[in-house]
Amino acid sequence: MASRACYNCWLTMAKNATEMNIAPEILAKYEAVIGLEVHVQLLTQTKIFCSCSTQFGDPPNTNTFPVCLGLPGTLPVLNKRAVEMGIRAALALNCTVNEHSRFARKNYFYPDLPKGYQISQYELPLAEHGWLDVEVSGEQKRIGITRLHLEDDAAKNLHEGFSQSATKGYIDYNRGGTPLAEIVSEPDMRTSDEAYAYLTTLRQILLYTGVSDCNMEEGSLRCDANVSVRPRGATEFGTKVEVKNLNSFRFLQKALEYEIERHIGVIEGGGKISQETRLWNQNENYTVAMRSKEKAHDYRYFPEPDLLPIHVSAAWREEIRRLLPELPTAKRERFVSVYGITPYDAEVLTTSRNFSDYFEDVVRGGAPGKLASNWMQTELIRRLNDTKTPFHANPISPVALAELIGIIESGKITASVGKKVFAKMFDTGQSAAAIVAAEGLGAQINDDAIEQAAREVIEKNPDNVAKFKAGNEGVFKFFVGQVMRTTKGQANPQAINDILRRLLA
């Protein structure tokens, strides 16, 4: 009973800690030191040391083989494609790819590790000494990357959804042997915002290069955070805590913020931080101790005797570098200089490689860069979101959007009518020209009809006329909108402006 009472007391304290309210002047006395370890599943069709499929979602324990099951007498064979993917990622992250690297056995025992060891890399990793530039609050910061190494993934423990889950554990060995690249940062981050920016930027680069699909829900991108605090201005690190189970960017931020405040609260209260591994409880928004790490675990690393060292020749490395796509930072700069769009527009358009390629295809179809950007960021994104349509299933081709913009630019239809045409294009797959012809939308009304509509609007709104003549320029937009509505969007906007100015004067 006593131990149960102690546990309940501890649990209450943990929950209350989520509502810590440390004074800003106390928080300002300290700075956090944060490093991230990111595990990325490489986008190969087969596992790293055998020919089993890496397909996600297949029935449990169907994608297995004696090698990934760790059966006696089996020998691993290295997947060259996994090495190429690792080199590609390393080059995109400004790492030095080592000419010689080798695998090692990392020995530990756990139900999801049938061999009793993990094949990883230790003293000779595939790549080292990289960096990544991130932007936080409008300022650039460079985050160092210590190393990128390859390893095989463990299987997956399943604790819920089975008839005997309350008393038994279940294991799906499909994931065992999946190729991973572990990317270890330097402890260069000082805030949760910097960690968020680093992980976001890293994910974007990995997606651009096609190294991984980075699907956090499927476990293709997993992140552990190492965090400590120290007095601001100090050079020595504080006691480090590792936080696991961070399966979203938002949880990463919240867990770091919680841990930073917890550390400061303990230190200010005269206590000491324990070096340990903690898990993030996403339902209760606090971390919970998982295991102590007062002493480094002895994994008894030694070179993997069943695999030859990896040799990366200069020719192979440069061939992989040559095939790298244009990366987001370079693409943003080019979009601004070549297409005359704003840095903000360029950032939105380069969110994904597919989105940026679509934009350039629209421009190649004849649309001005700024108009292509505007239509994509307003009408296209809105329709995709409203219909919950993924971008790859977008029914409007770049050529079709360029055609619509061209029809509007020619003056055949107004932008207002163009939005209606766009909606019908999205719903039916018809071309803009076909919709305009079928519905008789191509003829804009003449200036006489616009003037008649403008006079009617002015006569019906004497109060707003008085406001405009008294200097309220904002009322003018009201008149423009009313005339546009009266003419059903078929009046030339510039003509409306000119006629209204003349009549109101």
Order of alpha helices (4+ residues) and beta strands (2+ residues): alpha-alpha-beta-alpha-beta-beta-beta-beta-beta-beta-beta-beta-beta-alpha-beta-beta-alpha-beta-beta-beta-beta-alpha-alpha-alpha-alpha-alpha-alpha-alpha-alpha-alpha-alpha-alpha-alpha-alpha
